[in-house]
Amino acid sequence: MTSPAIVTLTMNPAVDITVDAEEVRPTEKIRCRDERRDAGGGGINVARFADVLGVRTAAVFTAGGRVGERLIELVEETGVQAVPIVVCGATREDFTVNDLTSGKQFRFVLPGPALGDADQNRCLDSLRTVAESARFVVASGSLPPGVAPDFYQRVSHVCTRAGVPLILDTSGGGLTHVTSGVFLLKPSVRELRECSGRDLTTTAEQVRCARELIDRGVTQVVLVSLGARGALLVTIDGFARFPAVPVGVVSGVGAGDAMVAGATVGLVRGWTLSRAVQYGVAAAAAKLQNPGTSAYSRDQVDCCFASVLASGESGADDFS
């Protein structure tokens, strides 16, 4: 089997269930239809989305119980190399309801199974083995109960020893307890606010906060997802704002993971940071046009990428 260029780690994966309902109302039974199930969790999403773009990927993830068995099947069906770590607890199911009357999306997320020290160590051992020949490791998603908040710092040590750049997308304690060794950190602006304890209402404040993480040695690059306002890229040398591509939104679930996947694929292709992030913005826009956490098509991403390049817009300092 060809060695993967991208290896992802998902400590708290899920089977994502998405349904439509005419209207979500309290107390009453909500009749749902058009059910779909996708392999989910940050790293698994990144692996699926990157694989569609033609880059060989492997997904290291925990799996437990019957839901975990189904998760493994769903990952394998996508063509991604599955590296499951079997655990005692049951893998979670997350639930998304599309309210057709209001156009709103309601997301219900469970905490996931508790993982003991042995489970965590087996995850790190598998990551160490699979990532030996990878170009990038992407660790993405929340940490489940029982996992120490500094776990992603342990992942960083594994990647540093292997000489593989780490791209990290997480929140909460998993983010605040990372102290060094990350190549690219991808928080949302909300996560950056929570991490810093500041409002960060302006671009200047966001850039300043990102630079503090770089100056402390946490990461070399910060890519802040801004939702409908696009993305902000910050390095020690400069920053750039990239506006979002205007598209019709079917589902917002997984758009941030798509941004990470697109940017990582761009880096695997040897592109500059700016161009890779533009590809990530295009991938996020393409994902918005698809239901649930289903993947986009490569043609959709290429179409959005052409729009990004044609716009030529970014509030950028000069850096590559």
N, C-alpha and C positions, 0 to 999 in steps of 0.2 A: 504494500500500500504506500502511495506517495506521502511523504512527510508533510504535515499541514504547515502552511505559512502562518496561520493565525490559530492560536489555542486560547479558548475561553474557559473561564472558571465561574460556575454558578453554585453558590452554597445553598441558596434557598429557592430552587426552581418551583414551577407550578404547571399544572395543566390549566390553561386559560379557557374558560367557558364564556362564550359571547352569545347573547340572545337579543331579539327585538321584542318590544312590548308596545302596545298601542299607547298606554299612558301609565306612568308609575304613580300610584296613589297609596297613602297610608291605610293600614288595616285590611283593605280589600285584597283578595287574591289577584295576583297579576298573571294573566295568561301570556305565556311567552312562545315564541316561534323562531324558526330559522336558527336553530342551535348549531354552533360550531365549536370544535375543540382544537386548540393549538398547543404545541410545546412552548412553554413560556419560562420567564425568568431572564434577567438582563443578559447574562452571558450566552445562554442558549439562543435568545433572539439575535444577538450580534453574530453568532456563528451561522445561523440560518440565513440572515440577510447578506452576510459577506459571501457565503457560498453561492448565492444567486448571482452575485457579481463576478463569479469566475475564479475566486480565490479559495484554495483548498483549506478547510477548517476542521478543527476537532473541538468537541465540547466536553469538558470535564464537569460533572455535576453529580449531586447527591440524588438518590432515588430510593424510596421505601414504600412498601405495601403495594396494593393493587394499582393505586394511582401512579406510583412510581414505575410499575411495570408498563402501564400505558404510556407514560412519559417517554420511556426508553424507545418504545415502538414508534411514537410520533417523531422523535428526533431521527431515528434511523430511516424513517420514510422520507425525510427531507434530503438525504444523501450526505448529511454531516456525519463525520466520524464520531460516534458516541463512546464516551469513556465514563460509564456510570460508576459511582461509588455507592454500593448498597448499604443502607442504614436501617436501623430498627424502626424508627418512627415513620409515619405515613406522609408521603409527599402531599403538599397542599393542592387544593383547587381554588383558583381565583375566579370571580364571577363579575361579568360586565353586562349591564343592561342598557340597551339603546332605547330611550324614550322617543317614540316616533312623533308624538304630539308636540313636545317642547323642543326636540332636537338635541336634548341634553344626554350625556352619557354618565351612568352611575357605575362606579367601580367598587367592588367589595374584595378586600385583600385579607387573607388569613395569615397568622404569624408563622406557620410552618412548624416542622418537627424539631424537637430539641436534639442537638448534636453533642455527643460527649467528646472528650479529648482524643479517644482512639479514632473516632470518625474524622475529626479535624486533621489528625496526623496522616491518615490514609489519603485524604484529599490533597494534602501538600505533597505526599510521596508520588501520587499519580501525576500531579501537575509537573513535578520535577522531571519525571520520566518522559512525559509526552512533549514537554516544551523544549527539550534539549536542542532540537534542530529547527525550532520555530523562528519566524522573523519578529513576531510580536505576541505578547500575552495580554489578553483583555480580561480583567476581573471586574464583574459587574453585578450589581444587585444588592439587596439588603442581606444582613447577617441573621440567621435564624436564632431562636432561643438556645442558650447554652454555649454559644460561640463567643469567645473573648473579644472585646471591642478592638483590640490591637491585632486581630487576625490578619487583616490586609497588610499590616506591616510585616508579618511573617511571610506573606506572599511576595512582598517586595524584596525581602532577603533572598528568597528562592530565585527570583528573576535576576537579581543582581549577581548572584553566584553563577547562574547559567549564562550570563551575558546577554539576556533577552530583554528588550525594553518593555516596561509595564505600562499599560493604559488602564486607568482605574476610574470606574463610574459607580459611586456609592453615596450613601448619605448617613446622617446621624453619627453614632459613635464610630462606625466603620470608617467614616471620613475624618473625624476630629482626632482619631488616634493614629493616623498615618503621619510619620515624622520624616521619612526620607525615601529616596530610591525610585520614585515614580517618574516615568518619562512624560506622560500626558495625563492630567487630571481633568475629568469632564463632569463638573457639577452643574446642576441647573442654577438659575439665579436664586431660587428659593433656598436651595441647599447651601449656596454660598452665604446667604443671609444668616441661615441658622448656624453655620459654622463660625461666622465672625461675630454674631450678635449685633450686627448693624443693619440699617435699612437698605443701604446700597441702591438708592433710587436713581442715581445718575451713572453714566458711563464712566466718568472719572473716578467715582467711588468704587465701582466694580473693578476697574483696572488696578486701582491702588490695592484693593483687597487681594486680587489675584497675584500681584507682584509681591505682596507680603509672603504668600505661600512659596513663591519662587525664591525669594531672598532667604527664607528659612531652610531651604534645601529640601522641601517636601517634594517638589516636582520641578521639571524643567519648563513645562508648558501647561497653561490652563486654557481649556476650551469651555466657555460658559454657554449653555443652551438657554435661549431667551424666549422660547415658545414661539408665539406668532411674530415676534420681533427678530427672529433669526438666531444669530450666534455671535459671540465675542471671543476672539482669539488673543491671548496675551502671552508674550515671552519676555525675557529680560531685555530684548532689543526694541520691542515695539508692540503695537496692538492693532487689531483690525476688527471692524464690525461688518458682518455679512447679513444682509436682509433675507428674510424668508421668501420662498417662492409662493405666490398666491395660488392656492389650489382649493378645490372643493373638498371639504373634510368629511370622510366617512367614519374614521376612528382615529383618535389620538393616541391609543395605546401602542407603545413600542416605538414612537417617533424618535425619542431620545436614543434608544438602542440603534435605530437605523442611522442616526447621525454618527454614532461611534463606529458602526460597521463601515459606512461610506468613507469616513476619514481614515480609518485603519487600512482599508483596501487601497486608498490613494497613496498612503505611505509605503505599503508593500510594493506598489508600482514605481516607487522612487520619486514621487512628486514632491514639490515643495509643500511646506505646512499650509500655506494659504490655499493652494490649489486642492490639497487633500481635504481641507475643511469645506471648501466650496462643494466638493463632491459629497461630503457628509450632509451639508444643508440640502442638496438635491435629493439624497437618499431619504432624509426625513420627510421632505415634501411628497415624495413618491409613496412613502408608507402611509401618510395621512389619507390617501385615496383608496385604501384597501380595508376590508372589514376585520374586526377583531385584532389579533396579533399575526394575521396571515402576512406572508412576505409579498413584496412588490415584484414586478418583473424588471429585468435589466433594461428593457426598452423604456419603461416608465422613468427609471433613474436617469438614463441618458437624455431623455426629453427634458426633464427638470434641470439637469446639469447644463444643457444648452441654454436654457433660460437664465441660469445663474451667470454664465459666462457672457451672455449677451447684455445683461443689465450693467455689468462692469462697475457695480456700486459697492463701495466699502469705505468706511472712514478709517483709512489705514495709514499708519506710519510705514516707512520703508523697511521691510524685512522679508526674508524668504522662508 
